[in-house]
Amino acid sequence: MIIQENLEQTFYQASANSINYPRLQENLDCEVCIIGGGFAGLATALGLVERGVSNIVLLEADEIGHGASGRNGGFVFGGFSLDNAALIKQIGREPARNLYQLTLDAVALIRKRITQYQIDCDLNESGVLLTNWFDDEQKLRQQREFMLREFDVDWTPWSQERTRAALHTDRYFGALHEQNAFHFHPLKYARALANILSSGSVRVFEQSRASAVETDKAEKLVRTTNGTVRAKHIVVCCGGYIEKLYPKLARSVLPIATYVMATEKLGDKLPTAMQTAAAVYDTRFAFDYYRPLADSRLLWGGRISICEKQPAEVAELLYKDMLKVYPQLAGTKVEYAWSGLMSYAQHKMPQIGYLPNGVWYAMGFGGHGVAPTTLAGEVVAQAIAANQSLPNGLDHYGLSPSFGSLGLMAAQCAYWYYELRDWMRE
């Protein structure tokens, strides 16, 4: 029988130092105003600072990293939510290769910044394992050959025997090890970036929800409850929490929820399930994703839905999912459970661009956003600081309509369909 504790906050919130930033209560003028204190907004601000741009204001509606950036699984690897084969089919081989390389560059940049700024974020360099849920050797072999042929990326194959020696479950039939990947504490990283920015030329404000963006004059205006920001450039990085701030942008993304839990400290019990420090996900559409934490807990995530759930319900669902893979962990306490909203576009690619009225946007990162948000920050910062054009291929993925509640229902039905297909394949 599991006992749930601490369900009013996430594990990340409970284990990261909190730095309180002021609420905007004045009228400011600046060069760039960034709306959103998640990875995309923080990466854009840092990218601008590193290129010599100063006088930046960053507005966060809640706390830094409150949304998906501070609630995710902590996996840092290349690629997008859109399947790589579909990416090539849609925009061509060379643009697809270039965009994928930019995500690898982003992984390297995150790693560099962790070292450069001495960020304590529980960095784990053990890589990421893609495990084969199905007894079909061809699936991983074809995946490895495709990545090597099309993207010059070689994921190390693990036999069934090696996989089961590291992960004590009969659910997996081999794996691919992405050694260049890593995992970390995302909220510690986000809060560290905010601290770096606020120690320099960036004014960071929390509890300062943008209520309106006015673009009818040369200098644009962002309104909050208690203050305004007048800026030459505005960058909207709100993701699944954009709500009604900017309807044209809000109508192009679907806020999709996912669920995460963290167990009690497992100590010597953890090696009965895992004898690798790598993060893990599997080959189903509706896959589990999990990783061992620095204090011997197991962080477990999975499922998607059109609505967030109460922590106790999340804990019950994910506990059952965990026991399907590791029945030996029966009786483990779930001490933290939470959900969070990701922003998905219909085309499953990030939406990075520039509206005719001069507003920049970076959103729609889906469930694969740590590297792409950093990519977005870099390309937007380059565009603003050096007037560089966006990388070839991104313009293919614009602000396609999400169709509101109909789009949400379609997304939920699609998830159920693929979940059923996975179950029938088992």
C-alpha positions in Angstrom: 0.0 0.0 0.0 1.5 3.4 -1.0 1.4 6.4 1.2 1.3 9.8 -0.5 3.0 12.7 1.1 4.1 16.2 0.1 1.6 16.3 -2.8 1.1 20.0 -2.7 4.4 20.7 -4.4 6.6 19.0 -6.9 9.8 17.2 -6.0 11.7 19.9 -7.9 10.1 22.7 -5.9 10.9 20.9 -2.7 14.6 20.4 -3.6 15.5 23.6 -5.3 16.5 26.8 -3.6 14.0 29.5 -4.0 14.9 33.1 -5.0 12.1 35.6 -4.8 12.0 38.3 -7.5 10.0 41.4 -7.1 6.6 42.0 -8.7 6.5 44.7 -11.4 5.0 47.8 -9.8 6.3 50.6 -12.0 6.5 51.7 -15.6 9.7 50.7 -17.4 11.4 51.3 -20.7 13.8 48.7 -22.1 15.3 47.3 -25.3 13.7 43.8 -25.1 10.8 42.6 -23.0 10.5 38.8 -22.6 7.2 37.3 -21.4 7.7 34.0 -19.8 10.2 32.7 -17.2 10.6 29.2 -18.5 13.5 27.8 -20.5 12.6 29.6 -23.8 12.4 33.0 -22.1 15.5 32.5 -20.0 17.5 31.1 -22.9 16.5 34.1 -25.1 17.5 36.5 -22.3 20.9 34.8 -21.8 21.5 34.6 -25.5 20.9 38.3 -25.8 23.2 39.1 -22.9 25.9 36.9 -24.3 25.7 38.9 -27.5 26.0 42.3 -25.8 22.4 43.3 -25.5 21.5 45.0 -22.3 18.4 46.6 -20.7 16.2 43.6 -20.8 13.0 42.9 -18.8 11.7 39.4 -18.1 8.2 39.0 -16.8 7.0 35.8 -15.2 3.3 35.3 -14.3 4.1 33.0 -11.4 7.5 31.9 -10.3 10.6 31.2 -12.5 10.2 27.7 -14.0 6.6 27.4 -12.8 5.4 25.7 -16.1 6.7 22.8 -18.1 10.3 24.0 -17.7 10.3 23.2 -14.0 8.0 20.2 -14.1 9.5 17.9 -16.9 11.4 14.7 -16.8 14.8 16.3 -16.9 15.9 14.5 -20.1 18.3 16.6 -22.3 18.9 15.2 -25.8 18.6 16.1 -29.4 15.5 16.1 -31.7 12.0 17.5 -31.6 8.5 16.1 -30.7 8.0 15.4 -34.4 9.5 12.1 -35.5 12.8 12.5 -37.4 11.6 10.6 -40.4 8.6 12.8 -40.7 10.9 15.9 -40.4 12.9 14.8 -43.4 9.8 14.0 -45.4 8.3 17.4 -44.7 11.2 19.7 -45.3 13.9 17.7 -47.0 17.0 16.0 -45.9 19.5 18.9 -45.6 17.2 21.3 -43.7 16.1 18.4 -41.4 19.8 17.5 -40.8 20.6 21.2 -40.0 17.7 21.6 -37.6 18.5 18.4 -35.8 22.1 19.5 -35.5 20.9 22.7 -33.9 19.3 20.7 -31.2 22.6 18.8 -30.6 24.3 22.2 -30.5 21.7 23.2 -27.9 22.5 20.1 -25.8 26.2 21.1 -25.9 25.4 24.7 -25.0 23.4 23.7 -21.9 26.3 21.5 -20.9 28.7 24.4 -21.5 26.6 26.8 -19.5 26.4 24.4 -16.5 30.2 24.3 -16.4 30.7 28.0 -17.3 28.3 29.4 -14.7 29.0 26.6 -12.2 25.3 25.6 -12.0 24.4 23.0 -9.4 21.6 21.1 -11.1 22.3 17.4 -10.3 23.9 16.8 -13.7 24.0 13.1 -14.6 26.1 12.3 -17.6 25.0 8.6 -17.9 23.0 9.2 -21.1 19.5 8.1 -22.1 18.3 4.6 -23.0 15.6 4.0 -25.5 14.3 0.6 -24.5 12.4 -1.8 -26.8 9.0 -2.6 -25.3 8.3 -5.1 -28.1 9.9 -8.4 -28.9 11.1 -7.2 -32.3 14.8 -6.8 -33.0 14.2 -4.9 -36.2 12.7 -1.9 -34.5 15.8 -0.7 -32.8 18.1 -1.9 -35.5 16.2 0.2 -38.1 16.1 3.2 -35.8 19.9 3.0 -35.2 20.6 2.6 -39.0 18.3 5.5 -39.8 19.9 7.9 -37.3 23.4 6.9 -38.4 22.6 7.3 -42.1 20.5 10.5 -42.0 22.0 12.4 -39.1 25.5 10.9 -38.5 24.4 10.0 -35.0 25.3 6.6 -33.6 23.3 5.3 -30.7 25.0 2.3 -29.0 23.0 -0.9 -29.3 22.4 -2.9 -26.1 21.4 -6.6 -26.4 18.4 -7.9 -24.4 20.9 -9.5 -22.0 22.8 -6.3 -21.4 19.6 -4.4 -21.0 18.1 -6.7 -18.5 21.3 -6.8 -16.5 21.0 -3.0 -16.1 17.2 -2.8 -15.8 15.8 -5.7 -13.9 12.6 -6.3 -15.8 11.3 -8.6 -18.5 9.5 -5.8 -20.2 12.4 -4.8 -22.4 14.0 -6.6 -25.4 17.1 -4.5 -25.9 17.9 -0.8 -26.0 19.8 2.0 -27.7 22.1 4.1 -25.6 22.3 7.8 -26.5 25.6 8.6 -24.7 25.7 12.3 -25.7 22.5 12.9 -23.8 22.2 13.7 -20.1 19.6 14.4 -17.4 19.4 17.0 -14.7 17.2 18.9 -12.2 15.3 21.3 -14.6 14.1 23.7 -11.9 17.5 24.1 -10.4 18.8 24.9 -13.8 16.0 27.4 -14.6 16.4 29.2 -11.3 20.2 29.4 -11.8 19.7 31.0 -15.2 17.4 33.6 -13.6 19.9 34.3 -10.9 22.7 34.8 -13.5 20.5 37.1 -15.5 19.3 39.2 -12.6 22.9 39.6 -11.4 23.7 41.2 -14.8 21.7 43.5 -17.0 18.3 41.8 -16.9 15.5 42.9 -14.6 13.5 39.8 -13.6 10.0 40.1 -12.2 7.8 37.3 -10.8 4.0 37.3 -10.0 3.8 39.8 -12.9 1.3 38.3 -15.4 1.2 40.2 -18.7 -2.4 41.1 -19.3 -2.1 42.9 -22.7 0.4 43.5 -25.5 -0.1 46.8 -27.5 1.7 47.1 -30.8 0.1 50.1 -32.5 3.1 52.3 -32.0 6.8 52.0 -32.9 7.6 51.0 -29.3 5.4 48.2 -28.0 3.8 48.1 -24.6 3.2 45.2 -22.2 0.7 45.8 -19.5 0.5 44.0 -16.1 -1.8 44.6 -13.2 0.6 47.1 -11.5 3.0 48.3 -14.2 3.9 48.5 -17.8 7.0 47.8 -19.9 7.7 49.8 -23.1 10.1 48.0 -25.4 11.6 48.0 -28.8 11.3 44.2 -29.0 8.8 41.8 -27.4 9.3 38.0 -27.2 6.4 35.8 -26.1 7.5 32.5 -24.5 4.4 31.4 -22.7 3.9 27.8 -23.9 0.9 25.9 -22.4 0.2 28.7 -20.0 -0.4 31.5 -22.6 -4.2 31.5 -21.9 -5.8 34.6 -23.5 -2.7 36.9 -23.4 -2.2 36.9 -27.2 -5.1 35.2 -29.1 -3.3 34.8 -32.4 -0.6 32.8 -30.6 -2.9 31.0 -28.1 -5.1 29.7 -31.0 -2.1 27.9 -32.5 -1.1 25.6 -29.6 -2.9 23.0 -27.5 -2.2 22.9 -23.8 -1.5 19.1 -23.1 -0.9 17.7 -19.6 1.6 15.1 -18.6 2.1 13.4 -15.2 5.2 12.9 -13.1 5.9 11.4 -9.6 8.9 10.8 -7.4 9.2 8.0 -4.9 10.6 8.0 -1.5 14.4 7.6 -1.2 15.0 4.0 -2.2 18.5 3.4 -0.9 19.5 -0.2 -1.4 16.1 -0.9 -3.0 16.9 1.0 -6.1 19.5 -1.5 -7.5 16.9 -4.2 -7.3 15.3 -2.4 -10.2 18.0 -0.3 -11.9 21.8 -0.8 -12.0 22.4 2.1 -14.4 22.2 5.8 -13.8 20.9 6.4 -17.3 17.5 7.9 -17.9 15.0 5.6 -19.7 12.1 5.8 -22.1 10.6 3.1 -24.3 9.4 2.5 -27.9 5.6 2.8 -27.3 3.7 5.8 -28.4 2.4 6.1 -24.9 5.8 5.5 -23.3 7.0 5.7 -19.7 10.0 7.9 -19.0 12.0 7.7 -15.7 15.3 8.2 -14.2 17.2 7.7 -10.9 17.6 10.8 -8.8 20.7 11.9 -6.9 19.2 10.9 -3.6 18.2 7.4 -4.7 14.6 8.3 -5.5 13.0 7.2 -8.8 11.3 9.9 -10.8 8.6 8.4 -13.1 6.6 10.1 -15.8 4.1 9.2 -18.5 0.7 9.5 -20.1 -0.7 12.6 -21.7 -4.2 14.1 -21.3 -6.1 17.2 -22.2 -6.6 18.0 -18.5 -4.4 18.2 -15.4 -5.2 15.8 -12.5 -5.0 16.0 -8.8 -1.7 14.8 -7.3 -3.2 11.8 -5.6 -4.7 10.6 -8.8 -1.4 11.1 -10.7 0.4 9.1 -7.9 -2.0 6.2 -8.2 -1.8 6.1 -12.0 2.0 6.3 -12.2 2.5 3.9 -9.3 0.6 1.3 -11.2 2.7 2.0 -14.4 5.9 1.6 -12.4 4.8 -1.7 -11.0 4.1 -3.0 -14.5 7.8 -2.6 -15.2 9.2 -3.2 -11.7 6.9 -5.3 -9.6 9.7 -5.6 -7.1 9.1 -2.0 -6.1 5.7 -2.8 -4.7 5.1 -1.0 -1.4 7.3 1.9 -2.3 5.9 5.3 -1.1 5.1 8.0 -3.6 6.1 11.2 -1.9 5.6 13.7 -4.8 3.2 13.8 -7.7 2.3 16.5 -10.1 1.1 17.4 -13.6 2.0 20.2 -16.0 0.9 21.7 -19.3 3.0 21.4 -22.4 2.2 23.4 -25.6 1.8 21.3 -28.7 1.3 22.6 -32.2 -0.7 20.5 -34.7 2.5 19.9 -36.6 4.5 18.8 -33.4 7.3 21.2 -34.2 8.4 24.4 -32.2 6.8 27.6 -33.4 9.6 30.2 -33.6 9.0 33.4 -35.5 8.1 37.0 -36.0 4.7 38.6 -36.4 4.1 41.5 -38.8 3.6 43.8 -35.9 7.1 43.1 -34.6 6.3 40.5 -31.8 8.6 37.5 -31.6 7.3 34.2 -30.3 8.9 30.9 -29.2 6.5 28.1 -28.1 5.0 24.8 -29.0 7.9 22.6 -27.8 5.7 19.7 -26.8 7.2 16.9 -24.7 10.7 17.3 -26.1 11.6 20.8 -25.2 14.7 21.2 -23.1 17.1 21.4 -26.1 14.7 23.1 -28.5 13.9 25.9 -26.1 17.6 26.6 -25.9 17.7 26.5 -29.7 14.8 29.0 -29.8 16.6 31.3 -27.4 19.7 31.3 -29.5 18.0 31.9 -32.9 15.8 34.6 -31.5 18.7 36.3 -29.8 20.7 36.2 -33.0 17.9 37.7 -34.9 17.4 40.6 -32.5 21.1 41.2 -31.7 22.6 40.7 -35.2 19.5 40.8 -37.5 20.2 37.2 -38.6 17.4 35.3 -40.4 15.9 32.2 -38.8 17.3 28.8 -39.8 16.0 27.2 -43.0 13.1 24.9 -42.3 11.6 26.6 -39.3 9.4 28.8 -41.5 7.6 25.6 -42.6 6.1 25.3 -39.1 4.0 28.3 -38.6 1.1 29.2 -36.5 -1.3 26.6 -37.7 -4.7 26.6 -36.0 -5.2 24.2 -33.1 -9.1 24.3 -33.3 -9.6 24.9 -29.6 -11.7 22.3 -27.8 -12.1 20.2 -30.9 -8.3 20.1 -31.3 -8.0 19.0 -27.7 -10.5 16.2 -28.1 -8.8 15.1 -31.3 -5.5 15.0 -29.5 -7.0 12.9 -26.7 -8.6 10.5 -29.1 -5.4 10.1 -31.0 -3.6 9.3 -27.8 -6.2 6.7 -26.9 -5.9 5.2 -30.4 -2.1 4.8 -30.2 -2.3 3.5 -26.6 -4.7 0.8 -27.8 -2.5 0.0 -30.7 0.5 -0.4 -28.4 -1.6 -2.7 -26.1 -2.8 -4.8 -29.1 0.8 -5.1 -30.3 1.9 -6.5 -26.9 
